[in-house]
Amino acid sequence: MSSLTKKIVVILSVLIFCYTTVGYVMGRSSADKAFQALTVYSEVLSHIQHDYVDDPNVNSVTNGALHGLLDSLDPESSYLSPLEYKDYKAKLAAKSKGEAGLALTKRFGYIAVLSVLPGSPAQKAGLRLGDTLEKVAGFSTAQMAIEQAQLLLTGEPGATVTLSVIQPGNPEPKEIQLTLAKLPAPRLAEDKVQGDTAYLRVPEFSAGMSKQIREKLVQFNHQGLHKLILDLRNCALGDDQEGIATAQLFISSGTITTLKGQTVSPVVSSADPSKVVWTQPVAVLIGNGTAGAAEIVAGAITGNHRGETVGDRTYGTASMQKTVQLDDGSALILTVANYYTPANKEIQAEGVAANEVVQPPPPDNYADMSQVYPPLPSSSLDDPVVKKAMEILQQGGTPAKKAA
């Protein structure tokens, strides 16, 4: 056993002794589970040190344990080693202008695609919801923080990033060259579907998006449109406050959402009748690529019986994180609060359910990738989700709640 290993064993032994003493004095408490976990970790580490085939690299073992510990919490929480955090801060300070246009999550320990911005480099490269990024720029994404992956997907416009991608129905990784670009300001997609029904698709809730939506709703009113399909499918990026401000355009009374956590006092966002601009029926289209601020909007509208949600359950990421730097130079990216629906359901845990579930049929042929992926959002009545929304609106939809 190396001298470093011996020192670690001694330190852990002292910590466990101190913890045991404190636990005996204080009696059984909420710290009891933590004490048990520490005891198990010490026992596992001891077996690794004494019984493993080779003398283990304790730093690697510890880093792996800490990565796994944070990964087990939720996709947004991560551990960054001192070297990873130093690199993370350097890339963050660079403020690169070239982007990929991807919303990311973690799936089975790897980075995965949650949504793709229309017209972005990622969409041009053929990336879609459900793709797994096995490697980004040559680095394995196993145990990689979402923020780290996002920074690897930024750089100077015109720069290329090599991705190793596993697509649904194909277990073999596929190499994709993605060319970064400066993304244009996000624009709403609007259309007149049928009769007096307007269609509005939100690509992301970036700064100023709620103002854009407000202007479009006022315009629809002036055009004599009396029904609205609000498409939030594949919308997973943006500012939570923009989502709250957008929900207030539709809801005249009640709770929009509540943010709360173990150490975060509840913050209730309420409706404001003075901000409402759309009092006509509305149907909200959602799916597995709907996340974050878009979930706040969908949850508020259905939770206040203001409109129907149509499609599939949202992904579940509406939450707040903070970065905590540790004494050794490492850092935690930790989820400290989650958003809740008006019915007090935790969005991160449950997502937002569709009132009317419409799911794409299973593919007949996995060799045809167009069948593996769900269709891209559109205003076409050939889209079964849009068609169902039209049926609901033609039946009267859900009337607006009157201001209290």
N, C-alpha and C positions, 0 to 999 in steps of 0.2 A: 504494500500500500504506500502511495506517495505521501510526502509530508503535507502537501496541500489537502489530500483526502483526509488524512488524520486530523488536521486542523478543523475541517468542516464537520467531521464526526464529533469532535469535542465540543464545538460551538453548538451543534444541534442538541447534544446531550445536555448542555447547560441550559439551553432554551427550554427544552422539555421539562427539566427539573424545576425551573422557575415557573413555567406555566402550570405544572402540577401543584406547586405550592400555592400559587394564587388561586387556582381552582378549588383547592381544599379549604382555603380561608373564606372564599366568597360563596362556596356551595355551588349547587347546580344552577346554571344560568344560561343565557343565550350564547355565551362563549363556549359552552360545553361541546357543541358540534364542531367548532373550530379546533378545540383541543383534541378531539377524537381524530379529526382529519390530519392534524399535525403528527399525531402518534403513528397513524397509518403511513404517512409519507416518510417518516423517519425509519419505519420498519422496512418499507420497500427500498429506500436508498441503501440501507444497511445490507440487504440481500444483494443488491446490484454490486456494491463494493466488494463483498466477500465471496459471492458465488458466481458472478458473471464470468464468462470465458476469458475475458481480458481485463486489464486494469482500465476502468471506464474513464472517459473524459467527463469529469463532474460538471464542468461549465456547460457542455452540450446537453447533458442530462437535465440540468436545472433549467436551461433555456427551453428545452422541449417541454418540460413539465409546466412552465409558466405560460408558454404559448397555448398548450392544451387546456390549461385552467381557464384562460380568458375565452378561448374558442368555444368552450362548453356553455358559456353564458348566453350569447346571442351573436348573430353575424356581425354586428357593429362594434362589439368589444374586442380589443386586441392587446397583446403585449408586444412592445418593441424593445429589443436588447439595446444596450448602450450604443453599439455600432449602427444598428438599424435606426435608432432615434436620431443620431447625429446626421445620418444620410437623409432621413426624412425632413429634418429641419432645413438642411441645405437645399434640397429640391423645392421645398415650400417657399423659401426666400427668393428663389430664382424667378418666380412669377412668370412662367412661360406662357406664351400666347397661343401656341398650337395645342389643340385638343382632339380627342377621339370621338366625343359625343356619346359616351356610354354611362349608364347607371349600373353599378355593380353590387353584387351581394356575395355571400359565401355559401357553398353547397358541397357537402361531403368533404369539408376541409379545404376546398379549392375555391378560387375566385370564379364567379359565374356572371353571366350577363343577365341583368334584370330588365333593362329597356334600352332602346337605341333611338337617338334623336333623328327625326326625319332630315334627310339630306346631309347627314354628318359623314365623316370619314368611315366611321364604324358601319353605317348602313351601306355605304358604297362598297365596303369590303365584304359584305354579305353576312355580318354578324346579326344574330337574332336572339330573342328571349329564349333561355334554356341552354345556350352554348356555355361550355365550361372552358375557361382559360387555364390550361395546364401550366403554361409558361408565358411570361411576359418579358420581352427583351432578354430572353435567355435565362431568366430566373424562375425557378419553380414557385408556384403560388401556394403550395402547401404551407400552412401556418402564416401566410402573408396577410397583413391588414388591408382592408379595403382601401384605406387612404394611401397606403404604399403603392398599391396597384394603380390607383388613379394618377399618382404622381409619375409613375413609369410610363403612363399613357399621355403625358404632356411633354412639350418641348417646343422647339422652334417650328413654325409653319414650314411644311415641306419635308421635315424629318420623318424617317420611317421607323416603325416599331414592328419587330417580328413577334407573332403570336403563335403558340401551339394550341390549337383549338380542338376540343372534342365535341362533336355535334350529336344531337339526338339520333338514335338509330345507327350510329357509326362509332364503334369503340376505338378506332384508330385515330390518333391525333392528326390534324391537318394543319400545315403551316400556312399562315396568312400574313401578308405584308400590309400593314396599315399606315397610310400617309397622313400625318397630323396636319390640321388646318385651323386657322382662326375661324371660329364659328360665328355665323351671322346672328344678329339679335333674333330670339325666338319669335315666331309669328303664329297667330291663331289660324286655323283652317276653318273657313266658314262655307256654308252652302244652304240652299233652300231645298229641303228634301221632297216635300209633297204638300201641296195646298198651303196652309199657313204655318208650316213647321220649319223652324230654323235648326241648323246643325252647327255645332261649335266644338272643335277639337282643340284641347290644350296640350301642347307638347311637353311643357315643363312650367313650374311655378317660380321662375326667376324673378328678380326684382322688377317691379312695375307691371307684372302680368295681371294682377287684379284690376289695375286701372284700365288695361287693354280690354279685359273681359267686360268691365262696366260700360265702356264706350260701345262695344258691340251689342250689348243687351239694350242699351238706349236706342241704338240704330235699328235693331230688330223691332222694337216697339213702334218706332216712327214708320217702319215699312209695313205695319199691320200684321206682323207675324205673332201668333198667339200661343205657340207651343215650341218647346225647346228640347233638343237632344244634346246633352253635354257629354262629350266623349273624353273620358279620362283614362282610356286604355293605353298601356305603354307609357304612362306619365309617372315617372319615378324620381325626378330631380326637382330641386327648388327649395325655396324658403318656406318654412312652416307658417310664418306670419302672413305670407301671401295667400296660403290656403285658407287661413282664418278669415282674411279680408274678403276673399272670394265667396266663402259661405255666407257672409253677412249681406251679400248682394241679393240673396234669395230668401233669407229667413228673418222674419220680423220679431219673433220672440222665442225664448228658450236658450238652451246652452249649445254653443258650437262645439266645444271640446274642453277637456280638463287635462292639464299637465301635472303629473305628480310622481314622486319617487320616495324612497326611504328617507333621504335627507333633503328632499325638495318639497317645500310647502306647496299645497295645491294652488295652481293658477287657473282660474276659470275664465274662459273666453265666452262672452255672451253675445246674443244677437242684438242688433241695434236697428229699430224700425226706420230711423232717419237715413240708413245706408242702403235700404232695399230698393232695387231698381227693376227687378223681375218678379211679378206676382202671378204670372201665368203658369200653367202646368210645365213640369220639367221631368225628364227621364235621364238618369246618369248611367253612362256605360262604363263598366269596370271589368278588370280581369287580373290575372296573376302578375302582370307587369305594372299594375297600379300600386304606388307606394308613396310613403311620406306625406307631403302636403296634400296630394290628391286624395289620400285616404281620409284626411281630416274633412275635406269638402264632401266626399261621398258619405261619410259617417254622419256628418251634421245634417245633410239633406234627408237621408232616410230616417235618421234618428228622431228628427222633428216632424216626421210624416209630411214632409214638404214635397217629396217626389219619390219615384221608384228607382232602385238600382237594378241594372240589367246586365247579365253577363256571367262572370265567375268571381269567386272570392278574391279579394286583393291580397298582396303579398304579406303585408304586416311589418312595416319598419318605422312607423311614425313615433319618433323618440328623440331624446336629447343626449348628446355625449359631451364629455369633457376629457381633456388630456391632463394626466397627472404625472409629473416628472418625479422619479425616485432618486434617492441619494447616490446610487451608483451610476447615474446617467441614463438608465433605462426609463421607460415610460409606459403608462397604461392609457389606452383609449377606452373609456369606460362609459357605458350607458347609465345615466344617473336618474333619468325620468322618462316615463312613457306617456303618450297621449291616450285619452279615453274618449269613447263615443258618448253622446248624451245619455245612453242607457248604461253608462259606467262599465263598458266592456273595453278591455285593454287591447288597443289596436295591434301592437306588436305581437301579442300572443295569439290573437284570433283573426286579425285582418278585419275587413268589412265584407259581410256576406251580401250576395245579390238577392234581392226580393224575387226576381225572375231569373232562374239559372238557365243560361244558354251556353253550352260547351261544344267545341268543335268535335265532329265525329273522329274516331280513331283512324289513323292512316291505314289504307289498304296495302300500300307498298312503301316500305322504308327506304327503298332506293330512290324514290321520288321525294326530294327534300321539301318540295312545295307542299306535300301532304303532311310532313312531320311537324312543321311549324304552324301555329295558328295564323290565320290570315291577318295582314296588316290592317289597322283601323282605317275605315273609310266611311263615307256617307251613303254608299250604295245600298239600295234595298235588297241586293243580293247577299249582303252581309246579314246573317241570321240574327245577330245581336241588334242591329239597327232595325231590322224588320219587326222584332218583338217589341222594341221601344215604340215604334210607330203604332203598333196595335194597342199598346197601353195608352198612349196619348190620344188616339182616336176614340177610346172608350171613356175619355174624360180625364185621364191622368190622376194626379193627386192635387186637389185645390190648395192654394196657398193658405197658410195660417194667418189669421187676422191679428194685427197688432193688439197687444193687451191694453 
